Structure formats: C-alpha cells, structure tokens
Amino acid sequence: MRFYVSLLSALALAAVGEARDPRHVGRRSLTEMPRPRRGDLMRPASSANTQHTKRAEYLIPQNANTTKFAVNGSAIPEVDFDIGESYAGLLPISEKANETSELYFWFFPSSNVNATDEITIWLNGGPGCSSLEGFFQENGPVLWQYGTYKPVKNPWTWVNLTNMVWVEQPVGTGFSQGTPTATSEEEVAAQFLGFFKNFVDTFGLHNKKIYITGESYAGYYVPYIADAMLNTNDTTYYNLNSVMFYEPSVNSDVVLEQVPAVAFVDYWAPLFNLNDTFMASLRSRADSCGYTSYLNDNLVFPPTGKLPTPPDASAPGCDLWDAIYNAVSLTNPCFDIYQVATTCPLLWDVLGFPGSFDYVPAGTGIYFNRSDVQRAINAPVQEWAECSNGVLDTDTSAPSSWEVIPRVLERAERVVIGHGLLDFILLANGTLLTIQNMTWNGAQGFSKAPADPFYVPYHAEASAATLAAAGVMGTTHTERGLTYVEVALSGHMIPQYQPSAAYRQLEFLLGRISSLSEVSDFTTQSGAFGNVAKNASAAVSRRELGVECDV
C-alpha cells in the first residue's frame, strides 16, 4: 500500500508543524447526512493597502457601457474600507436580442503595470457553486473567513497581480439568470464564450491575453472553455494564453477517490483515528477490490504504458471512500472532507458552509442573500445560495483528461495543476495517476516524480488576520508545458488555506517568475525586509532547498 508524497513535501510538513461526486461541492447537513457534494502582494505593512485606496484616475474608461456596472467601493455592507474600482452585474450569454440567460460577474481592474495586456478569470466548481465563494474567501480583495468577526482586506488578492473577473456560471448558479439547460461541457463553454464576448465588448478588453483559473469541478470547466476559445482562432475575443486549476475533477470517481483512499488514510492515520480492526478490513478490501495493485503498479515515473481500465467501484464492498467517510464522521463529527486536519467546533461561515457542512447559526444569515449587499454589488435582489441545485445534473462530456487537457497543453503557453495534500474529496494521488495516463506533446505522463521544491517567498505580514506561510511549501514538477504542484498544509481550496502559495502560483502562470522553485521575492514585494532579515531568510531558503549555507 503506497501513498505518494515526495520527501520534500514530508520535510516541509514537519518543518511547519504539522461526495462522493468530485465536485466543488455541496456540504453535508447536520440534520440530513447525505454524501457531501460541492462540487498582494505583500508589500511592506506601511503600503499593503495600496490596491484598496481610491484611485485618482479610473483604470477602465467611463462611458455608458461601463458606468452602469460601477460598484461604489466604499459602500459595501459590513466592509469598513474602500475595495477600489470594480464593476459588477449581469451580461447575456449570446448576442440574441431576446436572450434571457445571463451570467453574473464582478470585475476588478488591476493597477499592476504588468497587467495591462491581460485578463484572468476565476471559476468555482460544483457544478452550480458560486465564484463569489472564491471572491470572498480565497483570492478577492475582501476576505471573510470561517469563524472570523468581520471582513478584512486581503493582501494576497490576485487583483494585485492582474485584472480579475469572478463569474457565476453555468446558468443557474448564484445570481445568474435563466433556466439551466446545459447537459455537457461543450454547452457550458458555448454559454461562457457568448457571455465573455459581451464582457470584452463592454469593457474594451479586446486582444487581451486570457488566463483561466478555477478549482474542483472547474477541472472540467477550465479546460473545456480554454479548448473552445482556442478552437475559435479569434484572438480579438479569445486570446487564450494559459490555465491553472486546483484539486480538479479530471477523471472518474474510482481513480480520483476510491483507488487512493486507503493509502491516504494510512498516511494521515492520526487525523482519522480509526481503530486497528477497521483499518485492517479497509486494507484487505482495497487488496481484493484491486485498488492496492492499481495504485502501486501505475503510479510510477515514467509510466510503463497506458493505464488499464480502473477497478469496478460498484462491486460489493468496494465503495471504500464512503466507508472511510462514515467511520471518521463518528470519531470526528466535524470531519471536513476538504481539509482533513479540521476538528470541532463548527465555525460560523457567512456563506453558510464552513467546510463540508451547511451551518447557519440562529441569529445569523448568509451575506450574499442580503438585499442591501445585492443592491450594492448590482446583483438581482433574490435568494442566493453558495451552491445551487439543478445545474448540470447530467454532464454527458468525457473527463477533461481524456482528450481536452492534452489538446490545451499542445496549444497553450502553460497549464498548471495544483493539489493540496490535506484534501480528501479529490486526492492528490488520483490526480497524479491521471497525469501518468495522459499523452501530450509527444510523450505520456511525467518521466520523473515531482520532487523539486515549491518555494514561497518570505514576507512581511500585513496583519494578524491574513497570516500566510513561507519557505518550501511542497513539491513541483514541469514537463512539456505541464506544471504539477502539491501544497503542504493545504486542503481543497488552496487560495483559502495557503494564500501565499496560490499567489506565487499565479505569478508563475502569468510568466512573472521562471519556475515555482525560483528563490526570489514576490514580484509585488519591495523593501519588505531589512538587510539582516533578508539575509536570514535567504539562509533559511538555502537550507530548505538543500544548498550549503554559510550564513
């Protein structure tokens, strides 16, 4: 039984201290317990809020098309700071005169001088989960995390690096309007491209380089939308450059969940606290179901050939993921499939879903379901839910790894796949098995196991509310345009659990740094260290990277 985690990842973990449907995801109810389904930078503290001050000049031309979407950045309920220039609202998914289906977006232009020729898109998964989750708890300019008192400035917002737009899609998600009709990723992509053309025309973003990012079920969305953009050969509207997606749905459930599940529990055994008898039963069942041999025989570098058909998870006794989930929910009733180091108590979440639970304490409410919030961000006044039912309930498209990701890899500048090592809804070894079965740019899989250090720069902290890690925070590997990076101490939502790591990954995606092992400051960082601190951090970096240190 083997759970692949590189030695450097294990060392990084030690140094720091350490749904079935693979979607981003709904969470389990406390009254009903169905299977879970859900689908900066850092400048010196004195200038950390540069991105959030009112600008003397607008970054987007003010005209009849744009001003109707303008958001008053100093009038967002509960937010006691100006979030800066932004635009939000609904745009139709086609140019039809009678089009009634519209997608909701929130667009933030960036004052970063390197961002003038680009636009980056963020998509949450589900299907049916709102990208306002990503905005409010991952990489937007405002953060209101689980269990915290109030929203705070996010020094790690991706707006510090690039022009950002968060889009609620497909139709039926969040504030988007219309009846969900998509039954395939091709239809989802067509809807998005129709919306995006209208978005580009509205804000004059023609010929911009496009970067698409997302997480979880966006492992379908991002590659299919990128592929559709590339197929248009229209760089005026769809000048796709690169893509990045985290914890992605890219393969069948059996590969992403069942095959690696028992090895994952063995590796993180103290976090599951399952008794010896049950663990012995799990290992025996993994052997008899073919999971153990499938993992050990096929998670090799380089691959020995195309992977065989995965074992049948529907065979009696072979649904081990659910067996583990049900058992650990007894030993840890607050077990979170998205971050397995979570324990009780449940924390209040202003979006209604702390971890894998739906939980709204009496006397509280869901932030984006407030009419004053909706009016402030140009959203329709209606009921809003983080994850909506009825969206893409039947997806007839093949997993993106089978053909679509290889096609994108051969035409895009780069593709980045990130994975948190504490994620149990979609497991890192399942993603690696998937990569080893893909053929792109003339070869199959990676020739070497991921082993290069993933380095996150040392930095001054903006506040105690937004502390973030530094140093070697996992491992990475790049071959033939594909970069894989696994992140220590992160669960399913990397920009939420490890925001500095995600920030560094975006710098790489945008081409601002040469590799994820590069030892350098953040590109938006200036003067954050005195000479002594800078030398000390460099010495630590050399030690972590295995370089002889003379400081």
Sequence and secondary structure as in RCSB ss.txt:
>XXXX:A:sequence
MRFYVSLLSALALAAVGEARDPRHVGRRSLTEMPRPRRGDLMRPASSANTQHTKRAEYLIPQNANTTKFAVNGSA
IPEVDFDIGESYAGLLPISEKANETSELYFWFFPSSNVNATDEITIWLNGGPGCSSLEGFFQENGPVLWQYGTYK
PVKNPWTWVNLTNMVWVEQPVGTGFSQGTPTATSEEEVAAQFLGFFKNFVDTFGLHNKKIYITGESYAGYYVPYI
ADAMLNTNDTTYYNLNSVMFYEPSVNSDVVLEQVPAVAFVDYWAPLFNLNDTFMASLRSRADSCGYTSYLNDNLV
FPPTGKLPTPPDASAPGCDLWDAIYNAVSLTNPCFDIYQVATTCPLLWDVLGFPGSFDYVPAGTGIYFNRSDVQR
AINAPVQEWAECSNGVLDTDTSAPSSWEVIPRVLERAERVVIGHGLLDFILLANGTLLTIQNMTWNGAQGFSKAP
ADPFYVPYHAEASAATLAAAGVMGTTHTERGLTYVEVALSGHMIPQYQPSAAYRQLEFLLGRISSLSEVSDFTTQ
SGAFGNVAKNASAAVSRRELGVECDV
>XXXX:A:secstr
      HHHHHHHHHHT   S SS   EESSS            GGGTTGGGS  SS SS  SHHHHTTEE TT 
 TT  S   SEEEEEEESS  TT   EEEEEEE    GGGTTEEEEEE  TTTB THHHIIIIISSEE  TT SS
 EE TT GGGTS EEEEE STTSTT BS     SHHHHHHHHHHHHHHHHHHHT TT EEEEEEETTHHHHHHHH
HHHHHHHT TTT EEEEEEEES   S HIIIIIHHHHHHHHHTHHHH   HHHHHHHHHHHHHHTHHHHHHHHS 
SS  SS      TTSTT  HHHHHHHHHHHH TT  TT TT  SS    TTS STTEE   TT   GGG HHHHH
HTT  SS   SB TTSSSS  S  TTTTHHHHHHTTSSEEEEEEETT SSS HHHHHHHHHT EETTEES SS S
 EEEEE     S GGG    EEEEEEEEETTEEEEEETT  S HHHH HHHHHHHHHHHTTSSS TT     TT 
 S S HHHHHHHHHHHHHHTT     
